[in-house]
Amino acid sequence: MESFSFWFFGGCTLIGSLLVALCPKLVHSAFSLVLALIGVAGLYWGLGADFLGGVQLLVYVGGITILFIYGIMLTPKGATKWSLGSLLFPGVIAVVPLCVMLHLAWKGLESVIKPVDAGVPQPTVDAIGRGFLNREEYLIPFELASLVLLAALVGSVYLARRKKES
Amino acid sequence: MQPLAGYVFLGTAMFVLGVFTMVTRKNAIYVLMGAELILNAAALNFVAFARYMGNRLDGQMFAIFIIILAAAEAAVALGIVLQIHHHFPSIDVSKPDRLGD
């Protein structure tokens, strides 16, 4: 079951990311991004992170994607035209680390990092909530994150405001 | 259990495709989407490693903070993109190359 969910959602993620990188049209890329993000949410569930998967769906798939689709309205019509010269350097940048990582993943990873199997993961919502409100764990980062979000909200409204013509 | 290498490889593939998107495209929205892919790859690695180190919660906490910061980043970045669109008639990221004036 875990294996099936890994291959299914992993495939969604991989195909979605590939389409984001390669689709010539912006709208298609944006909806492929939705596919990739849903795949990542499914992978979180497969890894036992139930709360995190829900957050991923709510914030990414629900929120950030809407922002992007709103941003698409600013874009003129047209598609990216791929040419060999423009793809060569980025292609090398992309393929070399992928090959290195594939080699490492198949050869050395299990010897460097010993996996500890701690059984089937328990629901995490309770533990995460207590962690956030525990002074010895994540209380300070939690409060700081709320400050950051407030500042970002006010700042983005200020940035996006249409200035008076003077 | 599914081997950890699968998740690590998936994270690398997402990261690499995000970098590829940011490098090849001129449109600001594409650059932001590449950044989101990169952030998701990092968060996925955090969660996978936490799961394989004995179901720890630290990795999931990091992933939650990554999501929080990504939301803030997307809002601010789209505000900036809106202003670029207001100043220049396009959102080509190679257009704004002069600070000031």
Interface residues (C-beta under 8 A of the other chain):
Chain A: E2 S3 F6 G10 T13 L14 S17 L18 V20 A21 L26 S29 A30 L33 A36 L37 V40 L43 Y44 G46 L47 G48 A49 F51 L52 V55 Q56 V59 Y60 G63 I64 L67 F68 Y70 G71 I72 L74 T75 P76 T80 S86 L87 F89 P90 G91 I93 A94 P97 L98 M101 L102 A105 W106 L109 E110 I113 P115 V116 D117 A118 G119 P121 Q122 T124 A127 I128 G131 Y138 P141 A145 V148 L149 A151 A152 L153 G155 S156 V157 Y158 L159 A160 R162
Chain B: M1 Q2 P3 L4 A5 G6 Y7 V8 F9 L10 T12 A13 M14 F15 V16 L17 G18 V19 F20 T21 V23 T24 R25 N27 A28 I29 Y30 L32 M33 G34 E36 L37 N40 A43 L44 V47 A48 F49 R51 Y52 M53 G54 N55 L57 Q60 M61 A63 I64 F65 I67 I68 L69 A70 A71 A72 E73 A74 A75 V76 L78 G79 I80 V81 L82 Q83 H85 H86 S90 I91
